[in-house]
Amino acid sequence: MLMTTCKGSLLTGLFLLAAASTSCDDFGLYPPADGGAAGELRWVLDRESVTKAAEELPDTNDFLLTIRDGKGNILYDGTYGDSPQSLSVGEGNYTVTVVSSAFTTPAFAKPQYGDEQVVRVSAGSSVTVRLRCTLKNAGIRLKIAPDFLTSLPDGILYVQQADVKLKYQYRETRIAYVKPGEASILLYNQGNMETLFTRTLEPREILTVSISAPAPSSGGQSSIVIQTDTTKTWSYDSYVIGSDNPGQGGGGGNSGEEPQDAISVGEAGAHIGQEGVWVYGYIVGGDLTSAGKNVKTSGITKNTHLAIASRSSVTDKASCLAVELPKGSVRDALNLVDHPDLTGTRVYLKGNLVESYFGTKGMKATSDFVLK
């Protein structure tokens, strides 16, 4: 299993890209309601820096995607993995929103990553929204000293936001995530509820709070000592969103040389001719000799190759990377004749990128892999 890490710097933004003949996406048939000239709207999750988080992020296929027109009408509302690759739309403004999961009340291990972009599509134009996800909520991590439990054996700490309280156990190590805004630390002891402090948190701010209760020196009551980390926001490291992949990828001469630097299927076209490149994507099917325009997704009969794509919902062969499975361990482990259950699985593959293989861009001499 490939574990995710985070390295790099934070940058949130939108890139509007004119669609070109080298694009790996096809278009869904969604004619504009007013019957006017159509434009084309696409979207892709880009790699972006996020705050370090101990919890594993959900599969990007499960991210929640919403697309609205300028009047607020919903054109798509569902998971990223089930979304079409494009929409044919009328001229106007469109809002594209993505979040890793719904988040409403304080919860442990519940970071919410997301982005929202507003774009304008002109008649006859093709626009791609590149969504760069960053942490949208904030968090509190308590470091409770041993003397707290000794001095206040019945004391209970809570993280509160609005009217919702989240109990923070003495041995809890996870981050308590909250919405940006005011959050409080409460102490319940001997029938009394006391607010220890209230802090206004910004998006991406992870506040570390040390709480201790030294024993009294001469028969008096224990006092509670609170110290907060002066660093409001964690350092930002680089991370691949469109596929849970660490590393910069896609840039510089060394991109794709290690699994942690893997490039996406969409980026592979810019690296044609390179050898020993790591590429990540989702296994979507095979039998490309007889697939026609769409990849065959079941009943695979050839064990010599398979197709991967940027999303598990992709079936258009032109949107895929055809992957050669040379005889040996790679073929034994990945071929869909023996392992049909691998369809939809995220995979990292190492090989040589070629311009054409089964009528689409491809990877030959595949020499290594990592299943996620």
SULKAHU-V170031 format. One record per residue. N is the residue number from 0. RES is the residue in one letter. SS is DSSP state (h for helix, s for strand, l for the rest). NEAR is the number of other C-alpha atoms within 10 Angstrom. Layout:
n:N res:RES ss:SS near:NEAR
n:N res:RES ss:SS near:NEAR
This chain:
n:0 res:M ss:l near:7
n:1 res:L ss:l near:14
n:2 res:M ss:l near:10
n:3 res:T ss:l near:18
n:4 res:T ss:l near:19
n:5 res:C ss:l near:22
n:6 res:K ss:l near:19
n:7 res:G ss:l near:17
n:8 res:S ss:l near:15
n:9 res:L ss:l near:18
n:10 res:L ss:l near:14
n:11 res:T ss:l near:13
n:12 res:G ss:l near:14
n:13 res:L ss:l near:17
n:14 res:F ss:l near:14
n:15 res:L ss:s near:14
n:16 res:L ss:s near:12
n:17 res:A ss:s near:11
n:18 res:A ss:l near:16
n:19 res:A ss:l near:8
n:20 res:S ss:l near:6
n:21 res:T ss:l near:12
n:22 res:S ss:l near:13
n:23 res:C ss:l near:23
n:24 res:D ss:l near:23
n:25 res:D ss:l near:17
n:26 res:F ss:l near:14
n:27 res:G ss:l near:15
n:28 res:L ss:l near:12
n:29 res:Y ss:l near:14
n:30 res:P ss:l near:16
n:31 res:P ss:l near:15
n:32 res:A ss:l near:9
n:33 res:D ss:l near:10
n:34 res:G ss:l near:9
n:35 res:G ss:l near:12
n:36 res:A ss:l near:15
n:37 res:A ss:l near:22
n:38 res:G ss:s near:21
n:39 res:E ss:s near:25
n:40 res:L ss:s near:25
n:41 res:R ss:s near:22
n:42 res:W ss:s near:21
n:43 res:V ss:s near:19
n:44 res:L ss:s near:21
n:45 res:D ss:s near:19
n:46 res:R ss:l near:26
n:47 res:E ss:l near:27
n:48 res:S ss:l near:27
n:49 res:V ss:s near:29
n:50 res:T ss:s near:24
n:51 res:K ss:l near:18
n:52 res:A ss:l near:18
n:53 res:A ss:l near:13
n:54 res:E ss:l near:13
n:55 res:E ss:l near:13
n:56 res:L ss:l near:18
n:57 res:P ss:l near:15
n:58 res:D ss:l near:16
n:59 res:T ss:h near:19
n:60 res:N ss:h near:22
n:61 res:D ss:h near:15
n:62 res:F ss:l near:23
n:63 res:L ss:s near:20
n:64 res:L ss:s near:24
n:65 res:T ss:s near:18
n:66 res:I ss:s near:21
n:67 res:R ss:s near:17
n:68 res:D ss:s near:20
n:69 res:G ss:l near:14
n:70 res:K ss:l near:9
n:71 res:G ss:l near:10
n:72 res:N ss:l near:10
n:73 res:I ss:s near:13
n:74 res:L ss:s near:15
n:75 res:Y ss:s near:16
n:76 res:D ss:s near:15
n:77 res:G ss:s near:14
n:78 res:T ss:s near:18
n:79 res:Y ss:l near:27
n:80 res:G ss:l near:20
n:81 res:D ss:l near:17
n:82 res:S ss:l near:21
n:83 res:P ss:l near:18
n:84 res:Q ss:l near:23
n:85 res:S ss:s near:20
n:86 res:L ss:s near:24
n:87 res:S ss:s near:19
n:88 res:V ss:s near:29
n:89 res:G ss:l near:24
n:90 res:E ss:l near:21
n:91 res:G ss:s near:14
n:92 res:N ss:s near:15
n:93 res:Y ss:s near:23
n:94 res:T ss:s near:18
n:95 res:V ss:s near:22
n:96 res:T ss:s near:17
n:97 res:V ss:s near:23
n:98 res:V ss:s near:23
n:99 res:S ss:l near:27
n:100 res:S ss:l near:17
n:101 res:A ss:l near:12
n:102 res:F ss:l near:16
n:103 res:T ss:l near:7
n:104 res:T ss:l near:16
n:105 res:P ss:l near:24
n:106 res:A ss:s near:19
n:107 res:F ss:s near:19
n:108 res:A ss:l near:17
n:109 res:K ss:l near:24
n:110 res:P ss:l near:29
n:111 res:Q ss:l near:23
n:112 res:Y ss:s near:23
n:113 res:G ss:s near:22
n:114 res:D ss:s near:21
n:115 res:E ss:s near:19
n:116 res:Q ss:s near:17
n:117 res:V ss:s near:15
n:118 res:V ss:s near:20
n:119 res:R ss:s near:17
n:120 res:V ss:s near:19
n:121 res:S ss:l near:18
n:122 res:A ss:l near:15
n:123 res:G ss:l near:14
n:124 res:S ss:l near:16
n:125 res:S ss:s near:21
n:126 res:V ss:s near:21
n:127 res:T ss:s near:19
n:128 res:V ss:s near:22
n:129 res:R ss:s near:21
n:130 res:L ss:s near:25
n:131 res:R ss:s near:27
n:132 res:C ss:l near:28
n:133 res:T ss:s near:26
n:134 res:L ss:s near:20
n:135 res:K ss:l near:21
n:136 res:N ss:l near:23
n:137 res:A ss:s near:26
n:138 res:G ss:s near:27
n:139 res:I ss:s near:22
n:140 res:R ss:s near:19
n:141 res:L ss:s near:23
n:142 res:K ss:s near:18
n:143 res:I ss:s near:21
n:144 res:A ss:l near:15
n:145 res:P ss:h near:14
n:146 res:D ss:h near:16
n:147 res:F ss:h near:21
n:148 res:L ss:h near:16
n:149 res:T ss:h near:14
n:150 res:S ss:h near:18
n:151 res:L ss:l near:19
n:152 res:P ss:l near:11
n:153 res:D ss:l near:12
n:154 res:G ss:l near:17
n:155 res:I ss:s near:17
n:156 res:L ss:s near:23
n:157 res:Y ss:s near:20
n:158 res:V ss:s near:24
n:159 res:Q ss:s near:20
n:160 res:Q ss:s near:19
n:161 res:A ss:l near:11
n:162 res:D ss:l near:6
n:163 res:V ss:s near:11
n:164 res:K ss:s near:17
n:165 res:L ss:s near:19
n:166 res:K ss:s near:19
n:167 res:Y ss:s near:21
n:168 res:Q ss:l near:12
n:169 res:Y ss:l near:16
n:170 res:R ss:l near:10
n:171 res:E ss:l near:14
n:172 res:T ss:l near:15
n:173 res:R ss:l near:18
n:174 res:I ss:l near:23
n:175 res:A ss:s near:24
n:176 res:Y ss:s near:24
n:177 res:V ss:s near:29
n:178 res:K ss:l near:21
n:179 res:P ss:l near:17
n:180 res:G ss:s near:14
n:181 res:E ss:s near:14
n:182 res:A ss:s near:21
n:183 res:S ss:s near:18
n:184 res:I ss:s near:22
n:185 res:L ss:s near:21
n:186 res:L ss:s near:18
n:187 res:Y ss:s near:15
n:188 res:N ss:s near:14
n:189 res:Q ss:l near:11
n:190 res:G ss:l near:8
n:191 res:N ss:s near:8
n:192 res:M ss:s near:14
n:193 res:E ss:s near:12
n:194 res:T ss:s near:14
n:195 res:L ss:s near:15
n:196 res:F ss:s near:11
n:197 res:T ss:s near:14
n:198 res:R ss:s near:11
n:199 res:T ss:s near:11
n:200 res:L ss:s near:21
n:201 res:E ss:l near:18
n:202 res:P ss:l near:16
n:203 res:R ss:l near:25
n:204 res:E ss:s near:21
n:205 res:I ss:s near:25
n:206 res:L ss:s near:23
n:207 res:T ss:s near:19
n:208 res:V ss:s near:17
n:209 res:S ss:s near:15
n:210 res:I ss:s near:20
n:211 res:S ss:s near:22
n:212 res:A ss:l near:20
n:213 res:P ss:l near:19
n:214 res:A ss:l near:17
n:215 res:P ss:l near:11
n:216 res:S ss:l near:8
n:217 res:S ss:l near:6
n:218 res:G ss:l near:7
n:219 res:G ss:l near:8
n:220 res:Q ss:l near:12
n:221 res:S ss:l near:16
n:222 res:S ss:l near:14
n:223 res:I ss:l near:15
n:224 res:V ss:s near:13
n:225 res:I ss:s near:14
n:226 res:Q ss:s near:11
n:227 res:T ss:s near:13
n:228 res:D ss:l near:11
n:229 res:T ss:l near:9
n:230 res:T ss:l near:11
n:231 res:K ss:l near:14
n:232 res:T ss:s near:18
n:233 res:W ss:l near:14
n:234 res:S ss:l near:16
n:235 res:Y ss:s near:19
n:236 res:D ss:s near:19
n:237 res:S ss:l near:23
n:238 res:Y ss:s near:31
n:239 res:V ss:s near:29
n:240 res:I ss:l near:25
n:241 res:G ss:l near:25
n:242 res:S ss:l near:24
n:243 res:D ss:l near:22
n:244 res:N ss:s near:26
n:245 res:P ss:s near:25
n:246 res:G ss:l near:26
n:247 res:Q ss:l near:24
n:248 res:G ss:l near:26
n:249 res:G ss:l near:19
n:250 res:G ss:l near:12
n:251 res:G ss:l near:8
n:252 res:G ss:l near:10
n:253 res:N ss:l near:12
n:254 res:S ss:l near:20
n:255 res:G ss:l near:28
n:256 res:E ss:l near:19
n:257 res:E ss:l near:17
n:258 res:P ss:h near:23
n:259 res:Q ss:h near:23
n:260 res:D ss:h near:23
n:261 res:A ss:l near:27
n:262 res:I ss:s near:30
n:263 res:S ss:s near:26
n:264 res:V ss:h near:22
n:265 res:G ss:h near:21
n:266 res:E ss:h near:18
n:267 res:A ss:h near:26
n:268 res:G ss:h near:18
n:269 res:A ss:h near:14
n:270 res:H ss:h near:18
n:271 res:I ss:l near:17
n:272 res:G ss:l near:13
n:273 res:Q ss:l near:16
n:274 res:E ss:l near:18
n:275 res:G ss:l near:19
n:276 res:V ss:s near:26
n:277 res:W ss:s near:29
n:278 res:V ss:s near:31
n:279 res:Y ss:s near:32
n:280 res:G ss:s near:26
n:281 res:Y ss:s near:28
n:282 res:I ss:s near:28
n:283 res:V ss:s near:29
n:284 res:G ss:s near:31
n:285 res:G ss:s near:30
n:286 res:D ss:l near:24
n:287 res:L ss:l near:22
n:288 res:T ss:l near:13
n:289 res:S ss:l near:11
n:290 res:A ss:l near:16
n:291 res:G ss:l near:13
n:292 res:K ss:l near:12
n:293 res:N ss:s near:17
n:294 res:V ss:l near:25
n:295 res:K ss:s near:22
n:296 res:T ss:l near:19
n:297 res:S ss:l near:15
n:298 res:G ss:l near:12
n:299 res:I ss:l near:18
n:300 res:T ss:l near:13
n:301 res:K ss:l near:15
n:302 res:N ss:l near:20
n:303 res:T ss:l near:19
n:304 res:H ss:s near:23
n:305 res:L ss:s near:27
n:306 res:A ss:s near:27
n:307 res:I ss:s near:32
n:308 res:A ss:s near:28
n:309 res:S ss:l near:28
n:310 res:R ss:l near:27
n:311 res:S ss:l near:21
n:312 res:S ss:l near:18
n:313 res:V ss:l near:26
n:314 res:T ss:l near:22
n:315 res:D ss:s near:20
n:316 res:K ss:h near:28
n:317 res:A ss:h near:21
n:318 res:S ss:h near:25
n:319 res:C ss:l near:29
n:320 res:L ss:s near:33
n:321 res:A ss:s near:29
n:322 res:V ss:s near:26
n:323 res:E ss:s near:24
n:324 res:L ss:l near:22
n:325 res:P ss:l near:16
n:326 res:K ss:l near:12
n:327 res:G ss:l near:9
n:328 res:S ss:h near:12
n:329 res:V ss:h near:17
n:330 res:R ss:h near:19
n:331 res:D ss:h near:16
n:332 res:A ss:h near:14
n:333 res:L ss:h near:22
n:334 res:N ss:l near:22
n:335 res:L ss:l near:27
n:336 res:V ss:l near:17
n:337 res:D ss:l near:15
n:338 res:H ss:l near:13
n:339 res:P ss:h near:15
n:340 res:D ss:h near:10
n:341 res:L ss:h near:18
n:342 res:T ss:l near:20
n:343 res:G ss:l near:21
n:344 res:T ss:l near:14
n:345 res:R ss:s near:23
n:346 res:V ss:s near:20
n:347 res:Y ss:s near:24
n:348 res:L ss:s near:25
n:349 res:K ss:s near:25
n:350 res:G ss:s near:22
n:351 res:N ss:s near:22
n:352 res:L ss:s near:28
n:353 res:V ss:s near:20
n:354 res:E ss:s near:15
n:355 res:S ss:s near:14
n:356 res:Y ss:s near:17
n:357 res:F ss:l near:19
n:358 res:G ss:l near:15
n:359 res:T ss:s near:17
n:360 res:K ss:s near:23
n:361 res:G ss:s near:24
n:362 res:M ss:s near:30
n:363 res:K ss:s near:20
n:364 res:A ss:s near:16
n:365 res:T ss:s near:23
n:366 res:S ss:s near:19
n:367 res:D ss:s near:14
n:368 res:F ss:s near:19
n:369 res:V ss:s near:14
n:370 res:L ss:s near:15
n:371 res:K ss:l near:17
